[in-house]
Amino acid sequence: MGSIIYPYQKNSLALIIGIVMLALILCPLSTLPIAFVLNPAGLVTLVGEVGLLTLMGGCGLTLLVVLMGIWAIYASQIQMEAILTPETFSYGRRGRLTTIRLTEIARITQKTLWLTDPPDWVITIESVGRQKISFSPARRLFGWKWVGFDYQAILRDLLPRLPSTAQVDPKVRIFAETGRFP
């Protein structure tokens, strides 16, 4: 069995959402200085007690939306890698891979995060030395599947290469075989 490099698909949905968020906030804000030049009395009215609080709250909300838009654009550009060789499994951001030797894998577990709807699955590969690789094969963004790796293929190729002493959660085996979460 040779090495397998799994293809990673970028999340273009996050890029689109980030650009739309920035456009919706920054385009109207760019006209604000022009409005104050054309109507300076509006600025005097805005500085009143309620107007000032409204302006401050609006600025805070605007900053939050801009930061979320920037984060979405950044998240869409992350480069991930998953490489399975005859001796090791490597996973993570390009240039910062976590590598675990296959002979040292002690267990593969799954945990369900109920805070999301539908619930997220997190699969953790743990070595004897407590080194861990975790990923979420069911991650969703605003209801749409988060594009990434074919995690079923990764697990389907990884499970037969594990040592006989490795403990594998039965739900992980079912996902590797069927592609569905039990």
ChimeraX attribute file (.defattr): number of C-alpha atoms within 10 A of each C-alpha:
attribute: neighborCount
match mode: 1-to-1
recipient: residues
	/A:1	8
	/A:2	8
	/A:3	12
	/A:4	14
	/A:5	13
	/A:6	18
	/A:7	13
	/A:8	14
	/A:9	14
	/A:10	18
	/A:11	19
	/A:12	16
	/A:13	17
	/A:14	22
	/A:15	20
	/A:16	14
	/A:17	17
	/A:18	23
	/A:19	15
	/A:20	13
	/A:21	19
	/A:22	18
	/A:23	14
	/A:24	13
	/A:25	16
	/A:26	14
	/A:27	10
	/A:28	9
	/A:29	13
	/A:30	10
	/A:31	10
	/A:32	11
	/A:33	10
	/A:34	11
	/A:35	12
	/A:36	13
	/A:37	11
	/A:38	10
	/A:39	11
	/A:40	12
	/A:41	10
	/A:42	12
	/A:43	14
	/A:44	11
	/A:45	12
	/A:46	15
	/A:47	13
	/A:48	11
	/A:49	9
	/A:50	11
	/A:51	14
	/A:52	14
	/A:53	13
	/A:54	14
	/A:55	13
	/A:56	12
	/A:57	12
	/A:58	12
	/A:59	13
	/A:60	12
	/A:61	13
	/A:62	17
	/A:63	13
	/A:64	12
	/A:65	18
	/A:66	20
	/A:67	15
	/A:68	16
	/A:69	23
	/A:70	17
	/A:71	14
	/A:72	21
	/A:73	22
	/A:74	13
	/A:75	16
	/A:76	19
	/A:77	13
	/A:78	11
	/A:79	14
	/A:80	19
	/A:81	19
	/A:82	22
	/A:83	17
	/A:84	23
	/A:85	16
	/A:86	13
	/A:87	14
	/A:88	17
	/A:89	22
	/A:90	18
	/A:91	19
	/A:92	17
	/A:93	13
	/A:94	11
	/A:95	9
	/A:96	11
	/A:97	16
	/A:98	15
	/A:99	18
	/A:100	22
	/A:101	16
	/A:102	20
	/A:103	16
	/A:104	19
	/A:105	24
	/A:106	20
	/A:107	18
	/A:108	23
	/A:109	16
	/A:110	18
	/A:111	14
	/A:112	12
	/A:113	13
	/A:114	10
	/A:115	8
	/A:116	11
	/A:117	10
	/A:118	12
	/A:119	14
	/A:120	17
	/A:121	18
	/A:122	16
	/A:123	21
	/A:124	17
	/A:125	19
	/A:126	20
	/A:127	20
	/A:128	14
	/A:129	10
	/A:130	11
	/A:131	14
	/A:132	16
	/A:133	19
	/A:134	15
	/A:135	16
	/A:136	19
	/A:137	21
	/A:138	16
	/A:139	18
	/A:140	16
	/A:141	11
	/A:142	9
	/A:143	9
	/A:144	9
	/A:145	13
	/A:146	19
	/A:147	19
	/A:148	18
	/A:149	19
	/A:150	15
	/A:151	19
	/A:152	19
	/A:153	14
	/A:154	18
	/A:155	17
	/A:156	18
	/A:157	15
	/A:158	17
	/A:159	16
	/A:160	9
	/A:161	16
	/A:162	20
	/A:163	14
	/A:164	10
	/A:165	11
	/A:166	18
	/A:167	14
	/A:168	16
	/A:169	14
	/A:170	13
	/A:171	16
	/A:172	22
	/A:173	17
	/A:174	15
	/A:175	18
	/A:176	20
	/A:177	13
	/A:178	11
	/A:179	16
	/A:180	12
	/A:181	13
	/A:182	9
